[in-house]
Amino acid sequence: MPAAIRAATPADTSAIFALTYELAEFESLTHVFVATEDGLRDALFGTRPSIEALVAEQDGRIVGYALFFHNYSSFVGKRGLYLEDVYVQPSQRGSGLGSALLQRLAALAVERQCGRFEWTVLDWNQPAISFYEKLGATVLPDWRVVRLTGDALVKLAAGGGA
């Protein structure tokens, strides 16, 4: 049976959650993985969804996924499509599923009149960087991710900044 890329349904939540954990293992980030399946279900399909997902299915089994949401560029003056995660199980890499997921997302970005389609990649993941560049993406050398979490986030929220 040929592979299929489709929008996720609530029944896919467990499989997406399991693949998300596999991604955390691949990136050596399980020590920061605190997500729950219920939280993922709510983010995808709750009363106020904050993300969307595509799944890659092979022989009736979900073997890859992409989580994404909209952001906004004040300079471009349009919303963008931000890819939070893209993951294909190692046994399926090289099958075209990663390209198919990104192609579908690019089509959604064009269809939704987005000005950008963006994501981040770990600097050590050269196979992914090369893959993205072959697709026509540019890895921006001058930008760094800035993040507030945990106590630092709570402290700033309470007015305890610099």
N, C-alpha and C positions, 0 to 999 in steps of 0.2 A: 504494500500500500504506500503511495507517495506521501511525503511529509505535507503537513498542513499548518498554516499560520492562521490563527483566528483570535477573536476577542475572548478574553477570559470570562467564565461564568462563575457563579458562587460555588458550584460543584468542583471547580479547579483549585480552590483556595488551599487545600491540604498539599496538593502537588506543588503549587507555587511556593508555599512556605518551606517545604522540604528542599526545593532547589535554591531558595534564598540562603538556607543554612549551608548547602554545598558551596555556594559562592563565598560565604564567609570563611569556610574552611580553605578554599582555594587561595583567598587573599590573606590568609593567616590572621583573620580578624574575629575569630569566634569569641575571644575575650571581651569584645564590645557588643556582641550579639545579645540583645535583650528583647527582641521582637517576640510577639506571640501570634499564634494563628488567628485568634479572635481579633486582635488588633489589625492584622492584615485584612481580614474579612470586612471589618468595619471601614477601613480606609478605602477598600475597593468597592464595597457594595452597601455600606451603611446609609443612614439618612442623609449624610452630607459627604459623599465620596471625595477624597483628596487625591487619589491616583487612579490610573487606568492600567490595564495589563493586556498584553498579547501573550499567547502561548504557542509554542512549536510542538506539534504532535507528530509522532512517528509510530506507526502500527498501533494506534489507539492509546499510546502512552505519552504523557507530557515530558519532553526531554529538554525543553528550554523555555525561557520566558523573557519578557521585557516589561519593566515597570516604568511609567512615565506620567508626567503632569505638565500643566501649562505654567509658564512664568511670563514675565513682561519685560521688554527692553524699552527703557525710556529714550534711548538714542535712536533706535529703529522705529519706535512708535507703534510697535505691534507686539502681540503676544508671541511667545516662543514655545517650542516643545522641548522639555527637558527629560532626558533619559536618565532615570535613577539607577537602574540595573539592567544589564543584558547578560544572560548566561545560557550557555548550551553545554550539556553534559559532555565530558571529555570523549566518550565513545561516539558522539555524534558530530564532533568538530571536524571540519573539512567537508561536511555533507551539503553545505550551502544554507543551513538553517540560520546561522548568524547573519549572513547577508540578507536572507529573506526577511528576518525580523527587522533589520535596519531599513531595508527597502520599504517595508510596509509602514514603518514609522515616518520615513521621509514623505511617503505619499499622504499620510495623515496630516503632516505639517503643511504640505502644499494645499491640500484640500481645505484645511482650516485657516488658510491664509496666514500662517506663522512667518515671522521674519527670520527666525533662527531655529535650528535643531542642534542642541548642544548636550554634552555629557562630559564626565571626567574619566580619566584613566590613570591608574597608578603608574608612577614613573619607571618602575622596574618591569612592567608588563610589556616588554618589547614586541612579543607576538601580536598582542592586541593593538598596540600603536601602529605597527606595520599594516595590520589588517585594516584599520580605520583609514590610514593614509591611502591605501590602495582603492578604497571606496570614494576617495576625494575629500576626506575630512582633513582639517588642519589642526594639529596639536599646538595650542597657543603657548609659547614659551614664557611669556611675560606675566601670566596670571597665576595666582595662588588661591587655593580654597581657604576661606576664613570661616572658622566655626566656633560657636559658643555652645557648650553643653554643661550639664550637671551643675555643680556649685557656682561656676563662673557665670552661667546663664542666670541662675537664681539671684546671685549677687548684683549683677547689672540690672535685672528687672526691679530689684528693690532700691535702686538708686545708688548702689555702691560701685560705680564705675571708677574711672581713673582719678 
